[in-house]
């Protein structure tokens, strides 16, 4: 069994049989939350969140589209 903070702040409980449960960090009255609170009181700390994945780099075409330009408009701006 392991506890981990998720990237959105919830608590993830992963059991030995592979079952994963999510619950909010504040007391929601569930047995899982009470077990987590007791675990914390024993001096344990949950695992930190997984690192956020790096976004895929944009292609030149996507960058142009994000700027609201077409290839033809860019060529015109560059005098090509």
KEMIPA-78715 format. One record per atom (N, C-alpha, C, O): chain; atom name; y, x, z. Coordinates in Angstrom, 1 decimal, m for minus. Example, Ala and Ser with C-alpha at 12.3 -4.5 7.8 and 13.67 -1.06 7.14 Angstrom:
BEGIN
+-------+------+--------+--------+--------+
: kette : atom :     c2 :     c1 :     c3 :
+-------+------+--------+--------+--------+
:     A :    N :   m5.7 :   13.2 :    7.8 :
:     A :   CA :   m4.5 :   12.3 :    7.8 :
:     A :    C :   m3.3 :   13.2 :    7.8 :
:     A :    O :   m3.3 :   14.2 :    8.5 :
:     A :    N :   m2.2 :   12.8 :    7.1 :
:     A :   CA :   m1.1 :   13.7 :    7.1 :
:     A :    C :    0.0 :   12.9 :    7.9 :
:     A :    O :    1.1 :   13.4 :    8.0 :
+-------+------+--------+--------+--------+
***
This chain:
BEGIN
+-------+------+--------+--------+--------+
: kette : atom :     c2 :     c1 :     c3 :
+-------+------+--------+--------+--------+
:     A :    N :   m1.2 :    0.9 :    0.0 :
:     A :   CA :    0.0 :    0.0 :    0.0 :
:     A :    C :    1.2 :    0.9 :    0.0 :
:     A :    O :    1.3 :    1.9 :    0.7 :
:     A :    N :    2.2 :    0.5 :   m0.8 :
:     A :   CA :    3.5 :    1.3 :   m0.8 :
:     A :    C :    4.6 :    0.3 :   m1.1 :
:     A :    O :    4.5 :   m0.7 :   m1.7 :
:     A :    N :    5.8 :    0.7 :   m0.5 :
:     A :   CA :    7.0 :   m0.1 :   m0.7 :
:     A :    C :    8.0 :    0.8 :   m1.6 :
:     A :    O :    8.0 :    2.0 :   m1.4 :
:     A :    N :    8.7 :    0.1 :   m2.4 :
:     A :   CA :    9.7 :    0.8 :   m3.2 :
:     A :    C :   10.9 :   m0.1 :   m3.4 :
:     A :    O :   10.7 :   m1.3 :   m3.6 :
:     A :    N :   12.1 :    0.5 :   m3.4 :
:     A :   CA :   13.3 :   m0.2 :   m3.8 :
:     A :    C :   13.3 :   m0.3 :   m5.3 :
:     A :    O :   13.1 :    0.7 :   m6.0 :
:     A :    N :   13.6 :   m1.5 :   m5.9 :
:     A :   CA :   13.7 :   m1.6 :   m7.3 :
:     A :    C :   15.1 :   m1.3 :   m7.8 :
:     A :    O :   16.0 :   m1.3 :   m6.9 :
:     A :    N :   15.3 :   m1.2 :   m9.0 :
:     A :   CA :   16.6 :   m0.9 :   m9.6 :
:     A :    C :   17.6 :   m2.0 :   m9.3 :
:     A :    O :   18.8 :   m1.8 :   m9.3 :
:     A :    N :   17.1 :   m3.3 :   m9.1 :
:     A :   CA :   18.0 :   m4.4 :   m8.9 :
:     A :    C :   18.1 :   m4.7 :   m7.4 :
:     A :    O :   18.7 :   m5.7 :   m7.0 :
:     A :    N :   17.5 :   m3.8 :   m6.5 :
:     A :   CA :   17.7 :   m3.9 :   m5.1 :
:     A :    C :   16.6 :   m4.7 :   m4.4 :
:     A :    O :   16.6 :   m4.7 :   m3.1 :
:     A :    N :   15.6 :   m5.3 :   m5.1 :
:     A :   CA :   14.5 :   m5.9 :   m4.4 :
:     A :    C :   13.6 :   m4.9 :   m3.8 :
:     A :    O :   13.7 :   m3.7 :   m4.1 :
:     A :    N :   12.6 :   m5.4 :   m3.0 :
:     A :   CA :   11.6 :   m4.6 :   m2.5 :
:     A :    C :   10.3 :   m4.8 :   m3.3 :
:     A :    O :    9.9 :   m6.0 :   m3.5 :
:     A :    N :    9.7 :   m3.8 :   m3.7 :
:     A :   CA :    8.4 :   m3.9 :   m4.4 :
:     A :    C :    7.3 :   m3.5 :   m3.5 :
:     A :    O :    7.3 :   m2.4 :   m3.0 :
:     A :    N :    6.3 :   m4.3 :   m3.3 :
:     A :   CA :    5.1 :   m4.0 :   m2.5 :
:     A :    C :    4.0 :   m3.9 :   m3.5 :
:     A :    O :    3.6 :   m4.9 :   m4.2 :
:     A :    N :    3.4 :   m2.7 :   m3.5 :
:     A :   CA :    2.2 :   m2.5 :   m4.4 :
:     A :    C :    1.0 :   m2.3 :   m3.5 :
:     A :    O :    0.9 :   m1.4 :   m2.7 :
:     A :    N :    0.0 :   m3.2 :   m3.6 :
:     A :   CA :   m1.2 :   m3.2 :   m2.8 :
:     A :    C :   m2.3 :   m2.3 :   m3.5 :
:     A :    O :   m2.2 :   m2.0 :   m4.7 :
:     A :    N :   m3.3 :   m1.9 :   m2.7 :
:     A :   CA :   m4.3 :   m1.0 :   m3.2 :
:     A :    C :   m5.0 :   m1.6 :   m4.4 :
:     A :    O :   m5.5 :   m0.8 :   m5.3 :
:     A :    N :   m5.2 :   m2.9 :   m4.5 :
:     A :   CA :   m5.9 :   m3.6 :   m5.6 :
:     A :    C :   m5.0 :   m3.7 :   m6.8 :
:     A :    O :   m5.5 :   m4.4 :   m7.8 :
:     A :    N :   m3.8 :   m3.2 :   m6.8 :
:     A :   CA :   m3.0 :   m3.2 :   m8.0 :
:     A :    C :   m2.0 :   m4.4 :   m8.0 :
:     A :    O :   m1.2 :   m4.5 :   m8.9 :
:     A :    N :   m2.1 :   m5.3 :   m7.0 :
:     A :   CA :   m1.2 :   m6.5 :   m7.0 :
:     A :    C :    0.2 :   m6.0 :   m6.6 :
:     A :    O :    0.3 :   m5.2 :   m5.7 :
:     A :    N :    1.2 :   m6.5 :   m7.3 :
:     A :   CA :    2.5 :   m6.1 :   m7.0 :
:     A :    C :    3.3 :   m7.4 :   m6.6 :
:     A :    O :    3.2 :   m8.4 :   m7.3 :
:     A :    N :    4.0 :   m7.3 :   m5.5 :
:     A :   CA :    4.9 :   m8.4 :   m5.1 :
:     A :    C :    6.3 :   m7.9 :   m5.0 :
:     A :    O :    6.5 :   m6.8 :   m4.6 :
:     A :    N :    7.2 :   m8.8 :   m5.3 :
:     A :   CA :    8.7 :   m8.5 :   m5.2 :
:     A :    C :    9.3 :   m9.5 :   m4.2 :
:     A :    O :    8.9 :  m10.7 :   m4.2 :
:     A :    N :   10.2 :   m9.0 :   m3.3 :
:     A :   CA :   10.9 :   m9.9 :   m2.4 :
:     A :    C :   12.3 :   m9.3 :   m2.2 :
:     A :    O :   12.4 :   m8.0 :   m2.3 :
:     A :    N :   13.2 :  m10.1 :   m1.8 :
:     A :   CA :   14.6 :   m9.6 :   m1.5 :
:     A :    C :   14.7 :   m8.7 :   m0.3 :
:     A :    O :   13.8 :   m8.8 :    0.6 :
:     A :    N :   15.7 :   m7.8 :   m0.2 :
:     A :   CA :   15.8 :   m6.9 :    0.9 :
:     A :    C :   16.2 :   m7.6 :    2.2 :
:     A :    O :   16.0 :   m7.1 :    3.3 :
:     A :    N :   16.8 :   m8.8 :    2.1 :
:     A :   CA :   17.2 :   m9.6 :    3.3 :
:     A :    C :   16.0 :  m10.4 :    3.8 :
:     A :    O :   15.1 :  m10.8 :    3.0 :
:     A :    N :   16.0 :  m10.8 :    5.0 :
:     A :   CA :   14.9 :  m11.6 :    5.6 :
:     A :    C :   14.8 :  m12.9 :    4.9 :
:     A :    O :   15.7 :  m13.8 :    5.0 :
:     A :    N :   13.7 :  m13.1 :    4.3 :
:     A :   CA :   13.4 :  m14.4 :    3.6 :
:     A :    C :   12.3 :  m15.2 :    4.4 :
:     A :    O :   11.9 :  m16.2 :    3.8 :
:     A :    N :   11.9 :  m14.7 :    5.5 :
:     A :   CA :   10.9 :  m15.4 :    6.3 :
:     A :    C :    9.5 :  m15.4 :    5.9 :
:     A :    O :    8.6 :  m16.0 :    6.5 :
:     A :    N :    9.2 :  m14.6 :    4.9 :
:     A :   CA :    7.8 :  m14.5 :    4.4 :
:     A :    C :    7.0 :  m13.5 :    5.3 :
:     A :    O :    7.6 :  m12.6 :    5.9 :
:     A :    N :    5.7 :  m13.7 :    5.3 :
:     A :   CA :    4.9 :  m12.7 :    6.1 :
:     A :    C :    5.0 :  m11.3 :    5.5 :
:     A :    O :    5.0 :  m10.3 :    6.2 :
:     A :    N :    5.2 :  m11.2 :    4.2 :
:     A :   CA :    5.4 :   m9.9 :    3.5 :
:     A :    C :    6.6 :   m9.2 :    4.0 :
:     A :    O :    6.7 :   m8.0 :    4.3 :
:     A :    N :    7.7 :  m10.0 :    4.1 :
:     A :   CA :    9.0 :   m9.4 :    4.6 :
:     A :    C :    8.8 :   m9.0 :    6.0 :
:     A :    O :    9.3 :   m7.9 :    6.4 :
:     A :    N :    8.2 :   m9.8 :    6.9 :
:     A :   CA :    8.0 :   m9.4 :    8.3 :
:     A :    C :    7.2 :   m8.1 :    8.4 :
:     A :    O :    7.4 :   m7.3 :    9.2 :
:     A :    N :    6.1 :   m8.0 :    7.6 :
:     A :   CA :    5.3 :   m6.8 :    7.5 :
:     A :    C :    6.2 :   m5.6 :    7.1 :
:     A :    O :    6.0 :   m4.5 :    7.7 :
:     A :    N :    7.0 :   m5.8 :    6.1 :
:     A :   CA :    7.9 :   m4.7 :    5.7 :
:     A :    C :    8.9 :   m4.3 :    6.8 :
:     A :    O :    9.1 :   m3.1 :    7.0 :
:     A :    N :    9.5 :   m5.3 :    7.5 :
:     A :   CA :   10.4 :   m5.0 :    8.6 :
:     A :    C :    9.7 :   m4.2 :    9.7 :
:     A :    O :   10.2 :   m3.2 :   10.2 :
:     A :    N :    8.4 :   m4.6 :   10.0 :
:     A :   CA :    7.7 :   m3.8 :   11.0 :
:     A :    C :    7.4 :   m2.4 :   10.6 :
:     A :    O :    7.5 :   m1.5 :   11.3 :
:     A :    N :    7.1 :   m2.3 :    9.3 :
:     A :   CA :    6.8 :   m1.0 :    8.7 :
:     A :    C :    8.1 :   m0.1 :    8.8 :
:     A :    O :    8.0 :    1.1 :    9.1 :
:     A :    N :    9.2 :   m0.7 :    8.5 :
:     A :   CA :   10.5 :    0.1 :    8.6 :
:     A :    C :   10.7 :    0.5 :   10.1 :
:     A :    O :   11.2 :    1.6 :   10.4 :
:     A :    N :   10.5 :   m0.4 :   11.0 :
:     A :   CA :   10.7 :   m0.1 :   12.5 :
:     A :    C :    9.8 :    1.0 :   12.9 :
:     A :    O :   10.2 :    1.7 :   13.9 :
:     A :    N :    8.7 :    1.3 :   12.3 :
:     A :   CA :    7.9 :    2.4 :   12.6 :
:     A :    C :    8.4 :    3.7 :   12.1 :
:     A :    O :    7.8 :    4.8 :   12.4 :
:     A :    N :    9.6 :    3.7 :   11.5 :
:     A :   CA :   10.2 :    4.9 :   11.0 :
:     A :    C :    9.9 :    5.2 :    9.5 :
:     A :    O :   10.3 :    6.3 :    9.0 :
:     A :    N :    9.3 :    4.3 :    8.8 :
:     A :   CA :    8.9 :    4.6 :    7.4 :
:     A :    C :   10.1 :    4.3 :    6.5 :
:     A :    O :   11.0 :    3.6 :    6.9 :
:     A :    N :   10.1 :    4.9 :    5.3 :
:     A :   CA :   11.2 :    4.6 :    4.4 :
:     A :    C :   10.5 :    4.3 :    3.0 :
:     A :    O :    9.5 :    4.9 :    2.6 :
:     A :    N :   11.1 :    3.3 :    2.3 :
:     A :   CA :   10.5 :    2.9 :    1.0 :
:     A :    C :   10.8 :    4.0 :    0.0 :
:     A :    O :   11.8 :    4.8 :    0.2 :
:     A :    N :   10.1 :    4.1 :   m1.1 :
:     A :   CA :   10.3 :    5.0 :   m2.1 :
:     A :    C :   11.6 :    4.6 :   m2.8 :
:     A :    O :   12.0 :    3.4 :   m2.8 :
:     A :    N :   12.4 :    5.6 :   m3.4 :
:     A :   CA :   13.6 :    5.2 :   m4.1 :
:     A :    C :   13.3 :    4.5 :   m5.4 :
:     A :    O :   12.2 :    4.6 :   m5.9 :
:     A :    N :   14.4 :    3.9 :   m6.0 :
:     A :   CA :   14.2 :    3.3 :   m7.3 :
:     A :    C :   13.8 :    4.3 :   m8.3 :
:     A :    O :   14.1 :    5.5 :   m8.3 :
:     A :    N :   13.0 :    3.8 :   m9.3 :
:     A :   CA :   12.7 :    4.7 :  m10.5 :
:     A :    C :   14.0 :    5.0 :  m11.2 :
:     A :    O :   15.0 :    4.2 :  m11.2 :
:     A :    N :   14.1 :    6.2 :  m11.8 :
:     A :   CA :   15.4 :    6.5 :  m12.5 :
:     A :    C :   15.5 :    5.6 :  m13.7 :
:     A :    O :   14.6 :    5.1 :  m14.3 :
:     A :    N :   16.8 :    5.2 :  m14.0 :
:     A :   CA :   17.1 :    4.4 :  m15.1 :
:     A :    C :   16.8 :    5.1 :  m16.4 :
:     A :    O :   17.1 :    6.3 :  m16.5 :
:     A :    N :   16.1 :    4.5 :  m17.4 :
:     A :   CA :   15.8 :    5.2 :  m18.6 :
:     A :    C :   17.1 :    5.5 :  m19.4 :
:     A :    O :   18.1 :    4.7 :  m19.4 :
:     A :    N :   17.1 :    6.6 :  m20.1 :
:     A :   CA :   18.2 :    7.0 :  m20.9 :
:     A :    C :   18.3 :    6.1 :  m22.1 :
:     A :    O :   17.2 :    5.8 :  m22.8 :
:     A :    N :   19.5 :    5.6 :  m22.5 :
:     A :   CA :   19.5 :    4.7 :  m23.7 :
:     A :    C :   19.3 :    5.5 :  m24.9 :
:     A :    O :   19.6 :    6.7 :  m25.0 :
:     A :    N :   18.7 :    4.8 :  m25.9 :
:     A :   CA :   18.5 :    5.5 :  m27.2 :
:     A :    C :   19.8 :    5.8 :  m27.8 :
:     A :    O :   20.7 :    5.0 :  m27.8 :
:     A :    N :   20.0 :    7.0 :  m28.4 :
:     A :   CA :   21.2 :    7.3 :  m29.1 :
:     A :    C :   21.5 :    6.4 :  m30.3 :
:     A :    O :   20.5 :    6.0 :  m31.0 :
:     A :    N :   22.7 :    6.0 :  m30.5 :
:     A :   CA :   23.0 :    5.2 :  m31.6 :
:     A :    C :   23.0 :    6.0 :  m32.9 :
:     A :    O :   23.3 :    7.2 :  m32.9 :
:     A :    N :   22.6 :    5.3 :  m34.0 :
:     A :   CA :   22.7 :    5.9 :  m35.3 :
:     A :    C :   24.1 :    5.9 :  m35.8 :
:     A :    O :   24.9 :    5.1 :  m35.3 :
:     A :    N :   24.4 :    6.7 :  m36.8 :
:     A :   CA :   25.8 :    6.7 :  m37.3 :
:     A :    C :   26.1 :    5.2 :  m37.8 :
:     A :    O :   27.3 :    4.8 :  m37.7 :
:     A :    N :   25.2 :    4.6 :  m38.4 :
:     A :   CA :   25.4 :    3.2 :  m38.9 :
:     A :    C :   25.8 :    2.3 :  m37.7 :
:     A :    O :   26.7 :    1.4 :  m37.8 :
:     A :    N :   25.0 :    2.4 :  m36.6 :
:     A :   CA :   25.3 :    1.5 :  m35.5 :
:     A :    C :   26.6 :    1.9 :  m34.8 :
:     A :    O :   27.3 :    0.9 :  m34.4 :
:     A :    N :   27.0 :    3.1 :  m34.8 :
:     A :   CA :   28.3 :    3.5 :  m34.3 :
:     A :    C :   29.4 :    2.9 :  m35.2 :
:     A :    O :   30.4 :    2.4 :  m34.7 :
:     A :    N :   29.3 :    2.9 :  m36.5 :
:     A :   CA :   30.3 :    2.3 :  m37.4 :
:     A :    C :   30.4 :    0.8 :  m37.1 :
:     A :    O :   31.4 :    0.2 :  m37.0 :
:     A :    N :   29.2 :    0.1 :  m37.0 :
:     A :   CA :   29.2 :   m1.3 :  m36.7 :
:     A :    C :   29.9 :   m1.6 :  m35.4 :
:     A :    O :   30.6 :   m2.6 :  m35.3 :
:     A :    N :   29.6 :   m0.8 :  m34.4 :
:     A :   CA :   30.2 :   m1.0 :  m33.1 :
:     A :    C :   31.7 :   m0.9 :  m33.2 :
:     A :    O :   32.5 :   m1.5 :  m32.4 :
:     A :    N :   32.2 :    0.0 :  m34.1 :
:     A :   CA :   33.7 :    0.1 :  m34.3 :
:     A :    C :   34.2 :   m0.9 :  m35.2 :
:     A :    O :   35.4 :   m1.0 :  m35.4 :
:     A :    N :   33.4 :   m1.7 :  m35.8 :
:     A :   CA :   33.8 :   m2.8 :  m36.7 :
:     A :    C :   34.1 :   m2.3 :  m38.1 :
:     A :    O :   34.9 :   m2.9 :  m38.8 :
:     A :    N :   33.5 :   m1.2 :  m38.5 :
:     A :   CA :   33.8 :   m0.6 :  m39.8 :
:     A :    C :   32.5 :   m0.6 :  m40.6 :
:     A :    O :   31.4 :   m0.5 :  m40.2 :
:     A :    N :   32.8 :   m0.8 :  m41.9 :
:     A :   CA :   31.7 :   m0.7 :  m42.9 :
:     A :    C :   31.7 :    0.7 :  m43.5 :
:     A :    O :   32.7 :    1.4 :  m43.3 :
:     A :    N :   30.7 :    1.1 :  m44.2 :
:     A :   CA :   30.7 :    2.4 :  m44.8 :
:     A :    C :   31.8 :    2.5 :  m45.9 :
:     A :    O :   32.5 :    3.5 :  m46.0 :
:     A :    N :   32.0 :    1.4 :  m46.6 :
:     A :   CA :   33.1 :    1.4 :  m47.6 :
:     A :    C :   34.5 :    1.5 :  m46.9 :
:     A :    O :   35.3 :    2.2 :  m47.5 :
:     A :    N :   34.7 :    0.9 :  m45.8 :
:     A :   CA :   35.9 :    1.0 :  m45.1 :
:     A :    C :   36.2 :    2.5 :  m44.6 :
:     A :    O :   37.3 :    3.0 :  m44.7 :
:     A :    N :   35.1 :    3.1 :  m44.1 :
:     A :   CA :   35.2 :    4.5 :  m43.7 :
:     A :    C :   35.5 :    5.4 :  m44.8 :
:     A :    O :   36.4 :    6.3 :  m44.7 :
:     A :    N :   34.8 :    5.2 :  m46.0 :
:     A :   CA :   35.2 :    6.0 :  m47.2 :
:     A :    C :   36.6 :    5.8 :  m47.6 :
:     A :    O :   37.3 :    6.8 :  m47.9 :
:     A :    N :   37.1 :    4.6 :  m47.5 :
:     A :   CA :   38.5 :    4.3 :  m47.9 :
:     A :    C :   39.4 :    5.1 :  m46.9 :
:     A :    O :   40.4 :    5.7 :  m47.3 :
:     A :    N :   39.1 :    5.0 :  m45.6 :
:     A :   CA :   39.9 :    5.7 :  m44.6 :
:     A :    C :   40.0 :    7.2 :  m44.9 :
:     A :    O :   41.0 :    7.9 :  m44.7 :
:     A :    N :   38.8 :    7.8 :  m45.3 :
:     A :   CA :   38.7 :    9.2 :  m45.5 :
:     A :    C :   39.2 :    9.6 :  m46.9 :
:     A :    O :   39.2 :   10.8 :  m47.2 :
:     A :    N :   39.5 :    8.6 :  m47.7 :
:     A :   CA :   40.0 :    8.9 :  m49.1 :
:     A :    C :   38.9 :    9.4 :  m50.0 :
:     A :    O :   39.1 :   10.2 :  m50.9 :
:     A :    N :   37.7 :    8.9 :  m49.8 :
:     A :   CA :   36.5 :    9.3 :  m50.6 :
:     A :    C :   36.2 :    8.2 :  m51.7 :
:     A :    O :   35.3 :    8.4 :  m52.5 :
+-------+------+--------+--------+--------+
***
